[in-house]
Amino acid sequence: MALPVETYELIGVKPTYTVDYDMQLDFPFDWTEYLLLVGDVIDTVEFVVDSRLDIVNFGHDDTHATVWLKLKDDVARDLKETLQVTCRITTDNVPPRIDDRSIWLKFKQR
């Protein structure tokens, strides 16, 4: 099944979370709408994160993927950049669909 023109997108907007430097939090990625549209489920998930972040844990079910992150201990606590977190899924279809979604983390002392 080909993807429709109205496939999920945000043009000119980066989905960004503002978090504390000392956070250790879960970040969910909801693939439900897209996967229901194409009639598929997540088989595997991989998270590609900025080198200044540590992946504490991650997991998935058929339609959702979640990653637990924290800022590495040796990263300066005055970081001004936003850091990218990408969720890459591979689906159960033959051939598999492989797709990415990204969020960005902005750090602020709270």
Summary of the structure (lengths in Angstrom):
residues: 110
radius of gyration: 15.3
end to end distance: 46.3
largest distance: 46.9
contacts: 262
relative contact order: 0.30
helix: 6%
strand: 49%
